[in-house]
Amino acid sequence: MSVAPDYRLRRNSFGRLELIDAAGTCHDEVAPVRAFPIGAPDYGLALVDPHGHELAWIERLSDLPEDMQRLLADELAQREFMPVIARIVSVSSFATPSTWLVDTDRGTTQLVLKGEEDIRRLAPSALLISDSHGIHFLIRDRYALDAPSRRFLDRFL
């Protein structure tokens, strides 16, 4: 069930998100920011101004009307680019830097791992890998990867 919030969201003529609050004040260049982007992506979302000041809090994305959900989902998709690794196909070397060929939810790609410190544990089974270009790749559950992928990954952990 959606609940009508006391504000409205729209895109301006430049395609940027605007928030019109209950008083009718228009806030330009609003950005949605998830509180827990990996652990609970649909719970806890702040709408902030360009200076990072919170203008509105959304407890659950599903509580909003569908048009606002779509608008925020589109905005978040533009801001958050984090491919999810499904399989590690090959690794050029077990010494760093090394080039990894991976299958992701967005297709097959290569990433360059500068050092083992670029693999961060987020939860007991989740990992975040930063490549040499600053792109973050997510492994939601390293134990769910196929055996060859787990062997490649274990060499770096």
N, C-alpha and C positions, 0 to 999 in steps of 0.2 A: 504494500500500500504506500503510495507516495503522499508526501505532505508538502503543501505549498509553503516555501520559506518566505520570510519577510523581506526578501531582496529578489532582484532579477539579474540574469546574466544575458549578455548579447555580445556579438562581435561588432566592432566599429568598422568604418569604411576602409581601414588599413588591415583588417582581419585580426585585430588584437581583441582580447577579452576585456569586457567592461562589466562592472558590477554597479547596479543602481540600488542603493540601500533603502530602507523603509522611509527615510526622510526625503528621498528623491535625489540625493546627491550621487553624481556619477563618478566612479573611480576608474581611471584609465589604466591600461596595461596590468590587469590583475593576473596573477599566476596561481594555479592550483599546486599545492605541495602536499604530498602524502606523508603522514606521520610514520607509517610503517610500510614502506614501498614493497618489501619482499615478504615479510611475515603476514601482513594483513592489508593488502593493497586496497580493499574496498571499505576499510574502516578508518576513520580519522583523517580528514582532508581539510587543510586550511586554504582559504583564499587570501592571498597576501598582495600588498601593493608593491610597486617597484623597489621600495626601501626595505621590504621584508616585514612590514607591519601587518599583523593579522586583521583582516576586515570581516571575515566570517568563518565559522567552523561548521563542518559537515560531519556528523557522527557516522552516518552510513551513506554511501553513494546511492544505494538502492532506495533510500527514503525520498530522493528528489523526483520531481516529474521527469518523464522520459526525455523530453527535449533538453532539459538541463543536464541529464546524465550523458546524453550523446555529445553535447557541447564540451563538457568536462573531459569525457573519454577522448575526444579528438585532440583537445589541448594537451592532455597528459601524454598521448601517443607521440606528439611532436616534441615534447620536452624530455621524455624518458626513452632513450634508446638503449636497451639492454638485451641483446640476443641471449637466448637460453641454449646452452650447449647440450645436445642430445647424444653426441658421440665424438670421440677423439679418433680421427682416422689415422694420423701419423704425426710423429714428432721428429724434427730434423736432427736433434742431438739431445742428450740428457744433461749436457752442460748448458748454462745460459750465457748469452741469449740463444734462444732456440725458436724455430718457426713451427707452429702447430697448424695442422690442417684439421678443421673441425666441421661437423654438421650441426647447424643451429636451427631454431624455429624459423629463421629467415633465409635459410639456404646454407650452402657450403662456403666457407671462407678460411682465410689464413689469419693467424694472429702471431705476433712476436712477443714472447715472454722474455722480459729483460732479466728477471731474477726471481728466485723462489718467493721473495717477500711480496711479489705482485699477486700471489694467491692468498686470499684472506678467508678465514673460516667465519661464516656468519651464524651458523647453528651447527649442531653435531654432524649433519650430513650436507649442509649447503655451503657452497664456495662462491666467491666472487673473484674473477680473474681480470686483471687490468693489463691491456696490451700496451705496446710501445707508443701507440697513438692516443692513449687515454680512454679507449673504449672499454667499457666494463661488460664482461660476459658472465652469465650466471649459470651455475650448476645447482639445480634445486635439490637433488638427492644424488650424491656421488655413488651411493651403494646401488642405485637403480641403473647406473650405466652398464653397458656390456663389459664383459671380462677384459678384452684388450684395452678399452678406454680406461678402466680402473687401474690396469697395470701401468699404462703411461702416466697416469696421474700420481700413482703411488711413488714413482721415481722422483717426483718433485715435492712431495709433502714430507 
